[in-house]
Amino acid sequence: MLYQVLELEDTSRPGPEGLINFAAEVRTEVEARGGQLWGLFGNLLGLPTNRVYLVICTGEPININVTAPIDLVSERRFRATSRPQIAESQSKPGVYVFRWFQINPDSVDEIVRLSGQAWPAFEGEFATEVKGLFVEDTPAPTTMLLITWYQDLSVWEASRQPAPEARQNFQRRHQLTRSALPIATILLSGGSRLVSHS
C-alpha cells in the first residue's frame, strides 16, 4: 500500500474548517478509487493553524486536485515498514506526533529493527501506540516518517524517559539519523466521518 501525506493550507482562514470540508470531498474521490482516508490531522504544536496533514492510503498514487483557497504545500509518498500491517482509518482522540527523520538510505533496515525492538517496552510503559513507521517511496530513500499516538501531551512528555530497554534502542536509532523533526497534531477525522475542530 502507498501512503500519500499531503500538507495542505487554507489561505483564506486562520483555522482548519475549510480544510475539513475539502477533506470530505477528497474522501469521496479516494474511496471511489478503492483507497481510504487514513487520517486528517490538525495543528497542536509545530504546524500552522491553517494547515493540516491529510494521509490517504491507496494501491496506486492518486492525484488530488487542489484549487484556491486551498494550497498544496507538499506531497510525499511512503511505504509502510513493520507498521501498520493493515491499513485502517485512525479514530482515537489524542495526540498524534509526526516525527520526520532524515536518514541515509542504507540505514532503513536497522532503523526498522531497532524501532520494533523498542516498541513493546515503550507501549507497555505509557498510554501510547505506534501507528506507523514509513519509508519514502523512492529507490534511495532519505526520509522516514514515524506516527505515534499519545493519550495526551503529558504522556508524550513522560515518554521522553522510557525504560532502559527501549531507551537504548531509541538512542542507537537516533545515531543513525541525520535529523528529526517532531510535529504534534490532533485528529480531525474519526472513523468514517470528519469532525469539527474546537
Buried (B, 14 or more C-beta within 10 A) or exposed (E): BBBBBBBBBBEEEEEBBBBBEBBBEBBEBBEEEEBBBBBBBBBBEEBEBBBBBBBBBBEEEBEBEBEEEBBBEEBBBBEBBEBBEEBEBBEEEBBBBBBBBEBEEEBBEEBBBBBBBBBEBBBEBBBBBBBBBBBBBEEEBBBBBBBBBBBEBEBBEBBEEBEEEBBBBBEBBEEBBEEBEBBBBBBBBBEEEBEEBE
